[in-house]
């Protein structure tokens, strides 16, 4: 582990090599890159959640259909209702 004195020496060498202006620009660029990455991750999660909700509502709409005023909740009842309708004719 580096001691405090060693870290100060390394910091001074870095400042002499790059200069304060260049280090400031590099820090700003690095910060904006982190912000952009975080925003992209959050947008991806929001899109994923919205897609899941949309798919769930579409599945619910597909499961519930109206046959002559009767709400059918699954395919087996739908087939039974269609057969009953055909038998009554």
N, C-alpha and C positions, 0 to 999 in steps of 0.2 A: 504494500500500500504506500502511496506517495504521501509524504509529509506536506505540511502547509508551505514550507520554504521551497520545496521542489515544484509545487504547483505554481507558485509565483514566478519562478525562473522560467518555467515552460510558457506561462502567459506572456511574459516580457519578450521572449524569443518569437512567439507567434505574432505579437503586435509589431515587432521590428520587421518581420518578414512580409506581412500582409498590409500593415498600416491600419489605422483606426477606421478610416472611411470605407475601405474594402471589407473589413470585418463587419461593420454596421450594415452594409449592403447584403453581405452573405447571410447575416442574421435575419434581416427582413425577408429575403428570398426564402429562407428555410421556414420561417414562420408562416408565410403565405402558402407555401407548399403543404404544410401540415393542415392549415385551415381548409384548403381545397380538397385534400384527401379525406378529412373528417366530414365535410359537406357531401362528398360523393358517396361515402359509406352510409350516411344518414339517408340520402335520397334513395339509394338502392334498397335500404330496409323499408322505407315508406312505400316505394313502388311495389315491393314484394308483398307487403301487407295489403295494399289496395287490390292487387291482383288476386290474392287469396280471398278477400271479401267478395270481390266481383264473381269469382268462380263459385263461391258458396251460394250466392243469391241466384245464379244461373241454374245451378243444380237443383235448388229448391223450386224454381219455376218449372223446370222440366219434370220434377216428380209430381207436382200438383197440376192436373189438367181438368177442364170442365167438360163433362159429357152430359148433355141434356139437363143442365142445372145441378148435376151431382158432382161434387169434388172428389176426385180419385187421387189417393196419396201414393200408390205404388203401382207397378206394372201388373201385378197379379189381379188386383181389383179392376184395373182397366180392361184386361182381357175378359174377365168375368162379366163386366158391364156390357162389353161389345157383344159377347155371346148371348146374354139375356136380351139385348136389343134385337139381335137377329132371330132369336126364338119367338119373340112376340109378334113378328111380322107374319 
